[in-house]
């Protein structure tokens, strides 16, 4: 072939296009393999995080049960404190000695009620902290696992469609090549005629 002939340049352009298509296909396959590995990693991470979510839920339920028990104890102490106050009033009228002992019991009951109140407050804070951590963990999983997995799935769908288009035969390209050859042949005849 001669470098001055249009057919020679047409063959070179066609070869360059073919090599470009092969390079694109290789890149698409490499991207598909990478995306497949990333999806597997995301799935493994999700499987690892699921037991942690179950444990966090169980801890939250236990904390709720402890808080309920603490509130019941506080209510019982409140009722008990009321009964002790009544008994103290009756005993104060009886004798001074009993009055002093009742004052000691009242002091003890007040301290116990205060301690119980502090314990209930402590348990309530523990429950609030546990709830906040569960919510933070849920939000973290949403942001770092589920949303990227959705984006990855969309990318994979796009890649799949791109590969389908790439692999599908392109009749318009064959028609364009045939039309180009016919035009070049007509020009060659015109040139020879001159």
C-alpha positions as CSV (number, residue, x, y, z in Angstrom):
1,X,0.0,0.0,0.0
2,X,1.0,3.5,-0.7
3,X,0.8,6.3,1.9
4,X,-0.7,8.6,-0.7
5,X,-3.7,6.4,-1.2
6,X,-6.8,7.2,0.9
7,X,-7.5,3.5,1.5
8,X,-4.2,3.2,3.3
9,X,-5.2,6.0,5.7
10,X,-8.7,4.5,6.1
11,X,-7.1,1.2,7.2
12,X,-4.9,3.0,9.7
13,X,-7.8,5.0,11.1
14,X,-9.8,1.8,11.3
15,X,-6.9,0.0,13.2
16,X,-6.6,2.9,15.6
17,X,-10.4,2.8,16.3
18,X,-10.2,-1.0,16.8
19,X,-7.3,-0.6,19.3
20,X,-9.2,2.2,21.1
21,X,-12.3,-0.1,21.4
22,X,-10.1,-2.9,22.8
23,X,-8.6,-0.5,25.4
24,X,-12.0,0.8,26.4
25,X,-13.2,-2.8,26.8
26,X,-10.2,-3.7,28.9
27,X,-10.8,-0.7,31.1
28,X,-14.5,-1.5,31.5
29,X,-13.7,-5.1,32.5
30,X,-11.1,-3.9,35.0
31,X,-13.7,-1.5,36.5
32,X,-16.3,-4.2,36.7
33,X,-13.8,-6.5,38.6
34,X,-13.0,-3.6,41.0
35,X,-16.7,-2.8,41.6
36,X,-17.4,-6.5,42.2
37,X,-14.7,-6.7,44.8
38,X,-16.0,-3.5,46.4
39,X,-19.5,-4.9,46.6
40,X,-18.2,-8.1,48.3
41,X,-16.3,-5.9,50.8
42,X,-19.4,-3.9,51.6
43,X,-21.4,-7.1,52.0
44,X,-18.8,-8.6,54.4
45,X,-18.8,-5.3,56.4
46,X,-22.6,-5.4,56.6
47,X,-22.5,-9.0,57.9
48,X,-20.0,-8.0,60.5
49,X,-22.0,-5.0,61.7
50,X,-25.3,-6.8,62.0
51,X,-24.3,-8.7,65.3
52,X,-23.2,-5.4,66.8
53,X,-26.5,-3.9,66.0
54,X,-28.3,-6.8,67.7
55,X,-26.1,-6.5,70.8
56,X,-26.7,-2.7,70.9
57,X,-30.4,-3.3,70.7
58,X,-30.2,-5.9,73.5
59,X,-28.2,-3.5,75.7
60,X,-30.8,-0.8,75.1
61,X,-33.6,-3.1,76.2
62,X,-31.7,-4.1,79.3
63,X,-31.1,-0.4,80.1
64,X,-34.8,0.3,79.7
65,X,-35.6,-2.6,82.1
66,X,-33.1,-1.3,84.6
67,X,-34.6,2.2,84.4
68,X,-38.1,0.8,85.0
69,X,-36.9,-1.1,88.1
70,X,-35.1,2.0,89.3
71,X,-38.3,4.1,89.0
72,X,-40.3,1.5,90.8
73,X,-37.7,1.5,93.6
74,X,-37.9,5.2,93.8
75,X,-41.7,5.1,94.0
76,X,-41.5,2.5,96.8
77,X,-39.1,4.7,98.7
78,X,-41.3,7.7,98.3
79,X,-44.3,5.7,99.7
80,X,-42.1,4.4,102.5
81,X,-41.0,7.9,103.3
82,X,-44.6,9.0,103.6
83,X,-45.4,6.2,106.0
84,X,-42.3,6.9,108.1
85,X,-43.3,10.5,108.4
86,X,-46.8,9.5,109.8
87,X,-45.2,7.1,112.2
88,X,-42.7,9.7,113.3
89,X,-45.5,12.2,114.1
90,X,-47.4,9.7,116.2
91,X,-44.3,8.6,118.1
92,X,-43.2,12.2,118.7
93,X,-46.3,12.8,120.7
94,X,-45.7,9.7,122.8
95,X,-42.2,10.2,124.2
96,X,-39.1,12.3,123.6
97,X,-36.9,9.2,123.5
98,X,-38.8,7.6,120.7
99,X,-38.8,11.0,119.0
100,X,-35.0,11.1,118.9
101,X,-34.9,7.5,117.5
102,X,-37.5,8.4,114.9
103,X,-35.5,11.4,113.8
104,X,-32.6,9.0,113.2
105,X,-34.8,6.8,111.1
106,X,-36.0,9.8,109.1
107,X,-32.5,10.9,108.4
108,X,-31.7,7.4,107.2
109,X,-34.8,7.3,105.1
110,X,-34.0,10.7,103.6
111,X,-30.5,9.6,102.8
112,X,-31.8,6.3,101.3
113,X,-34.3,8.2,99.2
114,X,-31.7,10.6,98.1
115,X,-29.3,7.8,97.2
116,X,-32.1,6.0,95.3
117,X,-32.9,9.2,93.5
118,X,-29.2,9.5,92.5
119,X,-29.2,5.9,91.3
120,X,-32.3,6.4,89.3
121,X,-30.7,9.5,87.8
122,X,-27.5,7.5,87.0
123,X,-29.5,4.7,85.4
124,X,-31.4,7.3,83.4
125,X,-28.2,8.9,82.1
126,X,-26.8,5.5,81.2
127,X,-30.0,4.8,79.2
128,X,-29.7,8.1,77.4
129,X,-26.1,7.5,76.6
130,X,-26.8,4.1,75.3
131,X,-29.7,5.4,73.2
132,X,-27.4,8.2,71.7
133,X,-24.7,5.6,70.9
134,X,-27.3,3.3,69.2
135,X,-28.6,6.3,67.1
136,X,-25.0,7.4,66.2
137,X,-24.1,3.8,65.2
138,X,-27.3,3.6,63.1
139,X,-26.6,6.9,61.4
140,X,-22.9,5.9,60.8
141,X,-24.0,2.7,59.1
142,X,-26.5,4.6,57.0
143,X,-23.9,7.1,55.9
144,X,-20.9,4.8,55.5
145,X,-22.4,1.6,54.3
146,X,-25.9,1.8,52.9
147,X,-25.6,5.0,50.9
148,X,-22.2,4.0,49.3
149,X,-23.7,0.6,48.5
150,X,-26.6,2.3,46.7
151,X,-24.2,4.5,44.7
152,X,-22.1,1.5,43.9
153,X,-25.1,-0.4,42.7
154,X,-26.1,2.5,40.4
155,X,-22.5,2.6,39.0
156,X,-22.6,-1.1,38.3
157,X,-25.9,-0.7,36.5
158,X,-24.4,2.0,34.4
159,X,-21.3,-0.2,33.7
160,X,-23.5,-3.1,32.7
161,X,-25.5,-0.9,30.3
162,X,-22.3,0.5,28.9
163,X,-20.9,-3.1,28.3
164,X,-24.2,-4.1,26.6
165,X,-23.9,-1.1,24.3
166,X,-20.2,-1.8,23.7
167,X,-20.7,-5.5,22.9
168,X,-23.8,-5.0,20.7
169,X,-23.1,-4.8,17.0
170,X,-23.1,-1.3,15.5
171,X,-24.7,-1.4,12.0
172,X,-24.5,2.3,11.7
173,X,-20.7,2.2,11.9
174,X,-20.6,-0.5,9.1
175,X,-22.9,1.6,6.9
176,X,-20.7,4.7,7.5
177,X,-17.5,2.7,6.6
178,X,-19.2,1.4,3.4
179,X,-20.4,4.9,2.5
180,X,-16.9,6.3,3.0
181,X,-15.3,3.6,0.8
182,X,-17.8,4.3,-2.0
183,X,-17.1,8.1,-1.8
184,X,-13.3,7.4,-1.8
185,X,-13.7,5.2,-4.8
186,X,-15.7,7.8,-6.7
187,X,-13.0,10.4,-5.9
188,X,-10.3,8.1,-7.1
189,X,-12.1,7.6,-10.4
190,X,-12.5,11.4,-10.7
191,X,-8.8,11.9,-10.1
192,X,-7.9,9.3,-12.6
193,X,-10.2,10.9,-15.2
194,X,-8.4,14.2,-14.8
